[in-house]
Amino acid sequence: MATARLTGSWQGGFQVEVTVTNAGAARLNGWTVTWAKLGGQTINSLWNGKVTETGTSVSVDDVGWNGTLAPGTSGSFGYTATGSAATPELTCRAR
């Protein structure tokens, strides 16, 4: 499960923190979070993840050290972007 939270905004830009939680009963050994960019958003920087962008689709993979999650635990990544400060609807899957 992944949730996004707007942590700051300014004229023309914003920052989002994404939390990935292992809601399952087994250990999670890698995750990918995907979403569609909204309103012409452009990602300027991302931390604690590896980003791939294709058109309006964004995909973020864990970076190894934050990809292994025991049941009930969480990890996170964040990004700054320009454009509309709307938080995206996320999809999360195990890798």
Gaussian input, Z-matrix of N, CA and C with variables (Angstrom, degrees):
# hf/3-21g

backbone

0 1
 N
 C     1     B1
 C     2     B2     1     A1
 N     3     B3     2     A2     1     D1
 C     4     B4     3     A3     2     D2
 C     5     B5     4     A4     3     D3
 N     6     B6     5     A5     4     D4
 C     7     B7     6     A6     5     D5
 C     8     B8     7     A7     6     D6
 N     9     B9     8     A8     7     D7
 C    10    B10     9     A9     8     D8
 C    11    B11    10    A10     9     D9
 N    12    B12    11    A11    10    D10
 C    13    B13    12    A12    11    D11
 C    14    B14    13    A13    12    D12
 N    15    B15    14    A14    13    D13
 C    16    B16    15    A15    14    D14
 C    17    B17    16    A16    15    D15
 N    18    B18    17    A17    16    D16
 C    19    B19    18    A18    17    D17
 C    20    B20    19    A19    18    D18
 N    21    B21    20    A20    19    D19
 C    22    B22    21    A21    20    D20
 C    23    B23    22    A22    21    D21
 N    24    B24    23    A23    22    D22
 C    25    B25    24    A24    23    D23
 C    26    B26    25    A25    24    D24
 N    27    B27    26    A26    25    D25
 C    28    B28    27    A27    26    D26
 C    29    B29    28    A28    27    D27
 N    30    B30    29    A29    28    D28
 C    31    B31    30    A30    29    D29
 C    32    B32    31    A31    30    D30
 N    33    B33    32    A32    31    D31
 C    34    B34    33    A33    32    D32
 C    35    B35    34    A34    33    D33
 N    36    B36    35    A35    34    D34
 C    37    B37    36    A36    35    D35
 C    38    B38    37    A37    36    D36
 N    39    B39    38    A38    37    D37
 C    40    B40    39    A39    38    D38
 C    41    B41    40    A40    39    D39
 N    42    B42    41    A41    40    D40
 C    43    B43    42    A42    41    D41
 C    44    B44    43    A43    42    D42
 N    45    B45    44    A44    43    D43
 C    46    B46    45    A45    44    D44
 C    47    B47    46    A46    45    D45
 N    48    B48    47    A47    46    D46
 C    49    B49    48    A48    47    D47
 C    50    B50    49    A49    48    D48
 N    51    B51    50    A50    49    D49
 C    52    B52    51    A51    50    D50
 C    53    B53    52    A52    51    D51
 N    54    B54    53    A53    52    D52
 C    55    B55    54    A54    53    D53
 C    56    B56    55    A55    54    D54
 N    57    B57    56    A56    55    D55
 C    58    B58    57    A57    56    D56
 C    59    B59    58    A58    57    D57
 N    60    B60    59    A59    58    D58
 C    61    B61    60    A60    59    D59
 C    62    B62    61    A61    60    D60
 N    63    B63    62    A62    61    D61
 C    64    B64    63    A63    62    D62
 C    65    B65    64    A64    63    D63
 N    66    B66    65    A65    64    D64
 C    67    B67    66    A66    65    D65
 C    68    B68    67    A67    66    D66
 N    69    B69    68    A68    67    D67
 C    70    B70    69    A69    68    D68
 C    71    B71    70    A70    69    D69
 N    72    B72    71    A71    70    D70
 C    73    B73    72    A72    71    D71
 C    74    B74    73    A73    72    D72
 N    75    B75    74    A74    73    D73
 C    76    B76    75    A75    74    D74
 C    77    B77    76    A76    75    D75
 N    78    B78    77    A77    76    D76
 C    79    B79    78    A78    77    D77
 C    80    B80    79    A79    78    D78
 N    81    B81    80    A80    79    D79
 C    82    B82    81    A81    80    D80
 C    83    B83    82    A82    81    D81
 N    84    B84    83    A83    82    D82
 C    85    B85    84    A84    83    D83
 C    86    B86    85    A85    84    D84
 N    87    B87    86    A86    85    D85
 C    88    B88    87    A87    86    D86
 C    89    B89    88    A88    87    D87
 N    90    B90    89    A89    88    D88
 C    91    B91    90    A90    89    D89
 C    92    B92    91    A91    90    D90
 N    93    B93    92    A92    91    D91
 C    94    B94    93    A93    92    D92
 C    95    B95    94    A94    93    D93
 N    96    B96    95    A95    94    D94
 C    97    B97    96    A96    95    D95
 C    98    B98    97    A97    96    D96
 N    99    B99    98    A98    97    D97
 C   100   B100    99    A99    98    D98
 C   101   B101   100   A100    99    D99
 N   102   B102   101   A101   100   D100
 C   103   B103   102   A102   101   D101
 C   104   B104   103   A103   102   D102
 N   105   B105   104   A104   103   D103
 C   106   B106   105   A105   104   D104
 C   107   B107   106   A106   105   D105
 N   108   B108   107   A107   106   D106
 C   109   B109   108   A108   107   D107
 C   110   B110   109   A109   108   D108
 N   111   B111   110   A110   109   D109
 C   112   B112   111   A111   110   D110
 C   113   B113   112   A112   111   D111
 N   114   B114   113   A113   112   D112
 C   115   B115   114   A114   113   D113
 C   116   B116   115   A115   114   D114
 N   117   B117   116   A116   115   D115
 C   118   B118   117   A117   116   D116
 C   119   B119   118   A118   117   D117
 N   120   B120   119   A119   118   D118
 C   121   B121   120   A120   119   D119
 C   122   B122   121   A121   120   D120
 N   123   B123   122   A122   121   D121
 C   124   B124   123   A123   122   D122
 C   125   B125   124   A124   123   D123
 N   126   B126   125   A125   124   D124
 C   127   B127   126   A126   125   D125
 C   128   B128   127   A127   126   D126
 N   129   B129   128   A128   127   D127
 C   130   B130   129   A129   128   D128
 C   131   B131   130   A130   129   D129
 N   132   B132   131   A131   130   D130
 C   133   B133   132   A132   131   D131
 C   134   B134   133   A133   132   D132
 N   135   B135   134   A134   133   D133
 C   136   B136   135   A135   134   D134
 C   137   B137   136   A136   135   D135
 N   138   B138   137   A137   136   D136
 C   139   B139   138   A138   137   D137
 C   140   B140   139   A139   138   D138
 N   141   B141   140   A140   139   D139
 C   142   B142   141   A141   140   D140
 C   143   B143   142   A142   141   D141
 N   144   B144   143   A143   142   D142
 C   145   B145   144   A144   143   D143
 C   146   B146   145   A145   144   D144
 N   147   B147   146   A146   145   D145
 C   148   B148   147   A147   146   D146
 C   149   B149   148   A148   147   D147
 N   150   B150   149   A149   148   D148
 C   151   B151   150   A150   149   D149
 C   152   B152   151   A151   150   D150
 N   153   B153   152   A152   151   D151
 C   154   B154   153   A153   152   D152
 C   155   B155   154   A154   153   D153
 N   156   B156   155   A155   154   D154
 C   157   B157   156   A156   155   D155
 C   158   B158   157   A157   156   D156
 N   159   B159   158   A158   157   D157
 C   160   B160   159   A159   158   D158
 C   161   B161   160   A160   159   D159
 N   162   B162   161   A161   160   D160
 C   163   B163   162   A162   161   D161
 C   164   B164   163   A163   162   D162
 N   165   B165   164   A164   163   D163
 C   166   B166   165   A165   164   D164
 C   167   B167   166   A166   165   D165
 N   168   B168   167   A167   166   D166
 C   169   B169   168   A168   167   D167
 C   170   B170   169   A169   168   D168
 N   171   B171   170   A170   169   D169
 C   172   B172   171   A171   170   D170
 C   173   B173   172   A172   171   D171
 N   174   B174   173   A173   172   D172
 C   175   B175   174   A174   173   D173
 C   176   B176   175   A175   174   D174
 N   177   B177   176   A176   175   D175
 C   178   B178   177   A177   176   D176
 C   179   B179   178   A178   177   D177
 N   180   B180   179   A179   178   D178
 C   181   B181   180   A180   179   D179
 C   182   B182   181   A181   180   D180
 N   183   B183   182   A182   181   D181
 C   184   B184   183   A183   182   D182
 C   185   B185   184   A184   183   D183
 N   186   B186   185   A185   184   D184
 C   187   B187   186   A186   185   D185
 C   188   B188   187   A187   186   D186
 N   189   B189   188   A188   187   D187
 C   190   B190   189   A189   188   D188
 C   191   B191   190   A190   189   D189
 N   192   B192   191   A191   190   D190
 C   193   B193   192   A192   191   D191
 C   194   B194   193   A193   192   D192
 N   195   B195   194   A194   193   D193
 C   196   B196   195   A195   194   D194
 C   197   B197   196   A196   195   D195
 N   198   B198   197   A197   196   D196
 C   199   B199   198   A198   197   D197
 C   200   B200   199   A199   198   D198
 N   201   B201   200   A200   199   D199
 C   202   B202   201   A201   200   D200
 C   203   B203   202   A202   201   D201
 N   204   B204   203   A203   202   D202
 C   205   B205   204   A204   203   D203
 C   206   B206   205   A205   204   D204
 N   207   B207   206   A206   205   D205
 C   208   B208   207   A207   206   D206
 C   209   B209   208   A208   207   D207
 N   210   B210   209   A209   208   D208
 C   211   B211   210   A210   209   D209
 C   212   B212   211   A211   210   D210
 N   213   B213   212   A212   211   D211
 C   214   B214   213   A213   212   D212
 C   215   B215   214   A214   213   D213
 N   216   B216   215   A215   214   D214
 C   217   B217   216   A216   215   D215
 C   218   B218   217   A217   216   D216
 N   219   B219   218   A218   217   D217
 C   220   B220   219   A219   218   D218
 C   221   B221   220   A220   219   D219
 N   222   B222   221   A221   220   D220
 C   223   B223   222   A222   221   D221
 C   224   B224   223   A223   222   D222
 N   225   B225   224   A224   223   D223
 C   226   B226   225   A225   224   D224
 C   227   B227   226   A226   225   D225
 N   228   B228   227   A227   226   D226
 C   229   B229   228   A228   227   D227
 C   230   B230   229   A229   228   D228
 N   231   B231   230   A230   229   D229
 C   232   B232   231   A231   230   D230
 C   233   B233   232   A232   231   D231
 N   234   B234   233   A233   232   D232
 C   235   B235   234   A234   233   D233
 C   236   B236   235   A235   234   D234
 N   237   B237   236   A236   235   D235
 C   238   B238   237   A237   236   D236
 C   239   B239   238   A238   237   D237
 N   240   B240   239   A239   238   D238
 C   241   B241   240   A240   239   D239
 C   242   B242   241   A241   240   D240
 N   243   B243   242   A242   241   D241
 C   244   B244   243   A243   242   D242
 C   245   B245   244   A244   243   D243
 N   246   B246   245   A245   244   D244
 C   247   B247   246   A246   245   D245
 C   248   B248   247   A247   246   D246
 N   249   B249   248   A248   247   D247
 C   250   B250   249   A249   248   D248
 C   251   B251   250   A250   249   D249
 N   252   B252   251   A251   250   D250
 C   253   B253   252   A252   251   D251
 C   254   B254   253   A253   252   D252
 N   255   B255   254   A254   253   D253
 C   256   B256   255   A255   254   D254
 C   257   B257   256   A256   255   D255
 N   258   B258   257   A257   256   D256
 C   259   B259   258   A258   257   D257
 C   260   B260   259   A259   258   D258
 N   261   B261   260   A260   259   D259
 C   262   B262   261   A261   260   D260
 C   263   B263   262   A262   261   D261
 N   264   B264   263   A263   262   D262
 C   265   B265   264   A264   263   D263
 C   266   B266   265   A265   264   D264
 N   267   B267   266   A266   265   D265
 C   268   B268   267   A267   266   D266
 C   269   B269   268   A268   267   D267
 N   270   B270   269   A269   268   D268
 C   271   B271   270   A270   269   D269
 C   272   B272   271   A271   270   D270
 N   273   B273   272   A272   271   D271
 C   274   B274   273   A273   272   D272
 C   275   B275   274   A274   273   D273
 N   276   B276   275   A275   274   D274
 C   277   B277   276   A276   275   D275
 C   278   B278   277   A277   276   D276
 N   279   B279   278   A278   277   D277
 C   280   B280   279   A279   278   D278
 C   281   B281   280   A280   279   D279
 N   282   B282   281   A281   280   D280
 C   283   B283   282   A282   281   D281
 C   284   B284   283   A283   282   D282

   B1=1.4429
   B2=1.5308
   B3=1.3300
   B4=1.4653
   B5=1.5227
   B6=1.3200
   B7=1.4674
   B8=1.5256
   B9=1.3230
   B10=1.4652
   B11=1.5217
   B12=1.3408
   B13=1.4612
   B14=1.5261
   B15=1.3180
   B16=1.4609
   B17=1.5251
   B18=1.3355
   B19=1.4636
   B20=1.5200
   B21=1.3286
   B22=1.4560
   B23=1.5119
   B24=1.3209
   B25=1.4619
   B26=1.5195
   B27=1.3084
   B28=1.4441
   B29=1.5120
   B30=1.3097
   B31=1.4558
   B32=1.5331
   B33=1.3344
   B34=1.4577
   B35=1.5071
   B36=1.3339
   B37=1.4646
   B38=1.5139
   B39=1.3248
   B40=1.4613
   B41=1.5216
   B42=1.3407
   B43=1.4614
   B44=1.5215
   B45=1.3290
   B46=1.4615
   B47=1.5223
   B48=1.3437
   B49=1.4642
   B50=1.5209
   B51=1.3281
   B52=1.4625
   B53=1.5250
   B54=1.3354
   B55=1.4509
   B56=1.5225
   B57=1.3284
   B58=1.4576
   B59=1.5211
   B60=1.3358
   B61=1.4612
   B62=1.5157
   B63=1.3228
   B64=1.4647
   B65=1.5234
   B66=1.3248
   B67=1.4610
   B68=1.5208
   B69=1.3373
   B70=1.4578
   B71=1.5176
   B72=1.3358
   B73=1.4622
   B74=1.5257
   B75=1.3316
   B76=1.4604
   B77=1.5257
   B78=1.3072
   B79=1.4538
   B80=1.5317
   B81=1.3195
   B82=1.4611
   B83=1.5238
   B84=1.3265
   B85=1.4690
   B86=1.5203
   B87=1.3022
   B88=1.4543
   B89=1.5121
   B90=1.3369
   B91=1.4600
   B92=1.5234
   B93=1.3252
   B94=1.4550
   B95=1.5158
   B96=1.3191
   B97=1.4599
   B98=1.5345
   B99=1.3321
   B100=1.4643
   B101=1.5234
   B102=1.3378
   B103=1.4604
   B104=1.5213
   B105=1.3156
   B106=1.4612
   B107=1.5200
   B108=1.3327
   B109=1.4643
   B110=1.5213
   B111=1.3259
   B112=1.4537
   B113=1.5235
   B114=1.3054
   B115=1.4567
   B116=1.5184
   B117=1.3213
   B118=1.4582
   B119=1.5137
   B120=1.3060
   B121=1.4555
   B122=1.5327
   B123=1.3177
   B124=1.4535
   B125=1.5155
   B126=1.3243
   B127=1.4624
   B128=1.5241
   B129=1.3448
   B130=1.4579
   B131=1.5227
   B132=1.3212
   B133=1.4612
   B134=1.5271
   B135=1.3203
   B136=1.4635
   B137=1.5230
   B138=1.3259
   B139=1.4594
   B140=1.5151
   B141=1.3271
   B142=1.4702
   B143=1.5224
   B144=1.3314
   B145=1.4578
   B146=1.5084
   B147=1.3266
   B148=1.4681
   B149=1.5173
   B150=1.3356
   B151=1.4637
   B152=1.5287
   B153=1.3345
   B154=1.4546
   B155=1.5218
   B156=1.3279
   B157=1.4644
   B158=1.5231
   B159=1.3270
   B160=1.4563
   B161=1.5175
   B162=1.3287
   B163=1.4632
   B164=1.5126
   B165=1.3306
   B166=1.4664
   B167=1.5315
   B168=1.3235
   B169=1.4614
   B170=1.5270
   B171=1.3411
   B172=1.4604
   B173=1.5187
   B174=1.3252
   B175=1.4576
   B176=1.5226
   B177=1.3346
   B178=1.4562
   B179=1.5175
   B180=1.3364
   B181=1.4630
   B182=1.5181
   B183=1.3329
   B184=1.4599
   B185=1.5301
   B186=1.3237
   B187=1.4632
   B188=1.5281
   B189=1.3230
   B190=1.4642
   B191=1.5138
   B192=1.3248
   B193=1.4598
   B194=1.5258
   B195=1.3420
   B196=1.4657
   B197=1.5300
   B198=1.3236
   B199=1.4617
   B200=1.5114
   B201=1.3239
   B202=1.4555
   B203=1.5158
   B204=1.3393
   B205=1.4602
   B206=1.5195
   B207=1.3127
   B208=1.4635
   B209=1.5243
   B210=1.3347
   B211=1.4627
   B212=1.5344
   B213=1.3338
   B214=1.4581
   B215=1.5206
   B216=1.3391
   B217=1.4567
   B218=1.5300
   B219=1.3314
   B220=1.4636
   B221=1.5139
   B222=1.3229
   B223=1.4573
   B224=1.5192
   B225=1.3239
   B226=1.4695
   B227=1.5168
   B228=1.3314
   B229=1.4499
   B230=1.5212
   B231=1.3091
   B232=1.4517
   B233=1.5016
   B234=1.3218
   B235=1.4601
   B236=1.5233
   B237=1.3245
   B238=1.4626
   B239=1.5172
   B240=1.3215
   B241=1.4577
   B242=1.5219
   B243=1.3145
   B244=1.4525
   B245=1.5193
   B246=1.3112
   B247=1.4611
   B248=1.5116
   B249=1.3178
   B250=1.4621
   B251=1.5198
   B252=1.3294
   B253=1.4636
   B254=1.5227
   B255=1.3123
   B256=1.4739
   B257=1.5294
   B258=1.3298
   B259=1.4598
   B260=1.5234
   B261=1.3250
   B262=1.4608
   B263=1.5222
   B264=1.3295
   B265=1.4546
   B266=1.5217
   B267=1.3366
   B268=1.4578
   B269=1.5120
   B270=1.3284
   B271=1.4567
   B272=1.5250
   B273=1.3196
   B274=1.4511
   B275=1.5242
   B276=1.3343
   B277=1.4720
   B278=1.5193
   B279=1.3005
   B280=1.4629
   B281=1.5224
   B282=1.3165
   B283=1.4647
   B284=1.4962
   A1=107.82
   A2=116.79
   A3=121.60
   A4=109.76
   A5=115.51
   A6=121.18
   A7=108.92
   A8=115.95
   A9=121.86
   A10=109.45
   A11=114.56
   A12=120.35
   A13=108.38
   A14=116.26
   A15=122.24
   A16=107.96
   A17=117.42
   A18=120.23
   A19=112.83
   A20=117.06
   A21=120.10
   A22=110.63
   A23=115.60
   A24=119.85
   A25=108.92
   A26=116.31
   A27=124.46
   A28=107.64
   A29=117.66
   A30=121.85
   A31=110.05
   A32=116.53
   A33=121.62
   A34=116.21
   A35=118.71
   A36=119.50
   A37=113.10
   A38=115.27
   A39=121.18
   A40=110.60
   A41=115.08
   A42=122.49
   A43=108.71
   A44=116.14
   A45=122.55
   A46=109.34
   A47=116.33
   A48=122.25
   A49=107.41
   A50=116.27
   A51=122.31
   A52=108.15
   A53=116.58
   A54=122.65
   A55=108.94
   A56=115.80
   A57=122.88
   A58=106.96
   A59=117.38
   A60=122.46
   A61=109.92
   A62=115.95
   A63=120.84
   A64=107.83
   A65=116.43
   A66=122.04
   A67=111.72
   A68=116.91
   A69=120.93
   A70=112.28
   A71=115.14
   A72=121.59
   A73=112.03
   A74=117.63
   A75=121.82
   A76=110.43
   A77=116.04
   A78=122.85
   A79=109.80
   A80=116.85
   A81=123.32
   A82=107.92
   A83=116.54
   A84=121.35
   A85=111.10
   A86=117.16
   A87=122.94
   A88=111.08
   A89=116.03
   A90=121.04
   A91=110.20
   A92=115.00
   A93=123.49
   A94=108.13
   A95=116.87
   A96=122.66
   A97=107.51
   A98=116.72
   A99=120.80
   A100=110.41
   A101=115.36
   A102=121.75
   A103=109.33
   A104=115.60
   A105=122.61
   A106=108.20
   A107=116.70
   A108=120.67
   A109=108.93
   A110=114.96
   A111=121.77
   A112=110.89
   A113=117.48
   A114=122.82
   A115=116.58
   A116=118.14
   A117=120.38
   A118=114.61
   A119=117.89
   A120=121.37
   A121=111.38
   A122=115.65
   A123=123.03
   A124=108.16
   A125=117.64
   A126=120.92
   A127=108.87
   A128=115.35
   A129=121.24
   A130=112.30
   A131=116.92
   A132=121.14
   A133=109.22
   A134=114.95
   A135=121.47
   A136=107.63
   A137=117.30
   A138=120.99
   A139=109.84
   A140=115.17
   A141=124.63
   A142=112.92
   A143=117.50
   A144=122.49
   A145=110.35
   A146=115.70
   A147=122.44
   A148=107.58
   A149=116.73
   A150=121.78
   A151=111.26
   A152=114.83
   A153=123.41
   A154=106.39
   A155=116.63
   A156=121.41
   A157=109.26
   A158=115.70
   A159=122.53
   A160=107.24
   A161=116.87
   A162=120.10
   A163=109.73
   A164=117.07
   A165=120.75
   A166=112.39
   A167=117.42
   A168=121.72
   A169=110.74
   A170=115.59
   A171=122.51
   A172=108.57
   A173=116.08
   A174=122.36
   A175=107.82
   A176=116.96
   A177=122.09
   A178=108.84
   A179=116.27
   A180=122.97
   A181=109.31
   A182=115.85
   A183=119.96
   A184=108.56
   A185=116.20
   A186=121.11
   A187=111.71
   A188=116.16
   A189=120.80
   A190=112.87
   A191=116.27
   A192=119.50
   A193=113.40
   A194=118.86
   A195=120.50
   A196=112.29
   A197=117.14
   A198=120.57
   A199=115.14
   A200=117.92
   A201=121.21
   A202=109.00
   A203=115.45
   A204=120.66
   A205=110.20
   A206=115.97
   A207=120.91
   A208=108.38
   A209=118.17
   A210=119.93
   A211=111.44
   A212=115.64
   A213=121.12
   A214=115.19
   A215=118.26
   A216=119.91
   A217=110.74
   A218=114.78
   A219=120.57
   A220=111.70
   A221=115.08
   A222=124.16
   A223=106.65
   A224=117.00
   A225=117.82
   A226=111.63
   A227=114.22
   A228=122.40
   A229=106.59
   A230=116.03
   A231=119.28
   A232=111.06
   A233=115.12
   A234=119.48
   A235=110.84
   A236=114.53
   A237=121.88
   A238=107.07
   A239=115.51
   A240=120.76
   A241=110.31
   A242=114.99
   A243=121.47
   A244=108.36
   A245=116.27
   A246=121.24
   A247=110.68
   A248=116.12
   A249=123.37
   A250=110.72
   A251=117.10
   A252=122.20
   A253=112.38
   A254=117.33
   A255=121.90
   A256=108.89
   A257=116.75
   A258=119.65
   A259=109.07
   A260=117.81
   A261=121.30
   A262=113.17
   A263=115.35
   A264=121.66
   A265=106.74
   A266=116.57
   A267=122.31
   A268=112.45
   A269=114.83
   A270=122.82
   A271=106.33
   A272=117.80
   A273=121.68
   A274=108.99
   A275=115.47
   A276=119.47
   A277=109.50
   A278=115.48
   A279=121.41
   A280=108.92
   A281=116.50
   A282=120.54
   A283=110.40
   D1=138.33
   D2=177.70
   D3=-130.55
   D4=139.47
   D5=177.48
   D6=-130.24
   D7=145.56
   D8=179.19
   D9=-112.16
   D10=142.66
   D11=179.05
   D12=-136.36
   D13=124.57
   D14=175.66
   D15=-70.36
   D16=120.08
   D17=-177.20
   D18=-106.32
   D19=-8.36
   D20=177.42
   D21=-176.89
   D22=152.24
   D23=175.44
   D24=-147.41
   D25=154.40
   D26=179.18
   D27=-151.12
   D28=172.10
   D29=-178.27
   D30=-53.79
   D31=109.82
   D32=176.23
   D33=84.60
   D34=2.34
   D35=-177.99
   D36=-154.04
   D37=171.60
   D38=-178.47
   D39=-163.50
   D40=168.42
   D41=178.39
   D42=-131.21
   D43=138.76
   D44=-178.78
   D45=-128.82
   D46=139.70
   D47=170.73
   D48=-109.99
   D49=131.69
   D50=178.80
   D51=-113.17
   D52=127.88
   D53=177.98
   D54=-108.58
   D55=127.77
   D56=177.06
   D57=-106.47
   D58=122.62
   D59=-177.60
   D60=-118.91
   D61=133.41
   D62=175.12
   D63=-83.59
   D64=100.58
   D65=-179.29
   D66=-90.88
   D67=1.82
   D68=-178.39
   D69=-88.61
   D70=-176.72
   D71=-178.67
   D72=-97.51
   D73=-11.22
   D74=-177.95
   D75=-112.51
   D76=159.58
   D77=177.46
   D78=-62.40
   D79=138.64
   D80=178.26
   D81=-100.92
   D82=125.23
   D83=-177.28
   D84=-115.24
   D85=55.61
   D86=178.20
   D87=125.54
   D88=143.05
   D89=-178.37
   D90=-144.17
   D91=157.83
   D92=173.82
   D93=-134.64
   D94=130.12
   D95=176.75
   D96=-113.00
   D97=131.72
   D98=179.56
   D99=-126.94
   D100=153.87
   D101=174.40
   D102=-162.53
   D103=167.54
   D104=175.07
   D105=-101.14
   D106=132.03
   D107=177.51
   D108=-65.49
   D109=140.79
   D110=-177.80
   D111=-106.76
   D112=143.88
   D113=169.86
   D114=51.66
   D115=41.35
   D116=177.34
   D117=71.91
   D118=25.96
   D119=-179.44
   D120=-65.33
   D121=146.64
   D122=174.38
   D123=-130.24
   D124=124.19
   D125=178.16
   D126=-78.78
   D127=126.01
   D128=-179.60
   D129=-95.12
   D130=-39.19
   D131=179.16
   D132=-152.05
   D133=152.80
   D134=179.75
   D135=-144.10
   D136=140.41
   D137=178.92
   D138=-130.35
   D139=153.13
   D140=-179.34
   D141=63.93
   D142=28.23
   D143=177.52
   D144=-165.68
   D145=167.09
   D146=177.20
   D147=-116.31
   D148=115.85
   D149=-172.34
   D150=-97.66
   D151=142.57
   D152=171.27
   D153=-131.06
   D154=128.08
   D155=179.13
   D156=-118.48
   D157=132.84
   D158=175.79
   D159=-134.60
   D160=106.54
   D161=-176.34
   D162=61.37
   D163=-121.95
   D164=179.34
   D165=-95.91
   D166=2.28
   D167=-179.20
   D168=-93.14
   D169=134.81
   D170=177.45
   D171=-120.05
   D172=136.24
   D173=177.36
   D174=-131.82
   D175=129.77
   D176=178.35
   D177=-123.68
   D178=125.02
   D179=175.51
   D180=-102.33
   D181=155.04
   D182=174.32
   D183=-62.92
   D184=166.52
   D185=179.90
   D186=-112.30
   D187=33.04
   D188=176.65
   D189=89.29
   D190=-71.59
   D191=-175.63
   D192=-65.98
   D193=-21.08
   D194=179.13
   D195=-111.15
   D196=13.17
   D197=-177.27
   D198=-93.57
   D199=-19.12
   D200=-179.90
   D201=-94.09
   D202=114.98
   D203=-177.66
   D204=-126.44
   D205=124.90
   D206=173.69
   D207=-71.24
   D208=159.36
   D209=177.52
   D210=-53.53
   D211=132.78
   D212=177.68
   D213=83.91
   D214=-0.91
   D215=179.40
   D216=-103.61
   D217=166.06
   D218=-175.82
   D219=-132.30
   D220=158.64
   D221=170.97
   D222=-134.22
   D223=172.94
   D224=-178.82
   D225=-150.69
   D226=162.98
   D227=169.08
   D228=-145.51
   D229=167.35
   D230=-179.60
   D231=-144.32
   D232=165.48
   D233=177.11
   D234=-153.56
   D235=157.22
   D236=169.99
   D237=-113.36
   D238=148.99
   D239=-177.64
   D240=-150.86
   D241=163.77
   D242=171.56
   D243=-107.45
   D244=159.68
   D245=-179.35
   D246=108.93
   D247=-160.84
   D248=-179.37
   D249=-63.11
   D250=132.74
   D251=-177.40
   D252=-84.66
   D253=45.08
   D254=178.46
   D255=-92.90
   D256=136.73
   D257=176.70
   D258=-80.66
   D259=139.14
   D260=-174.82
   D261=-80.87
   D262=161.52
   D263=169.92
   D264=-86.71
   D265=121.01
   D266=-171.50
   D267=-100.64
   D268=150.73
   D269=169.75
   D270=-122.83
   D271=133.80
   D272=-179.07
   D273=-126.03
   D274=138.09
   D275=177.47
   D276=-141.41
   D277=153.19
   D278=175.11
   D279=-77.54
   D280=148.40
   D281=175.84
   D282=-106.86

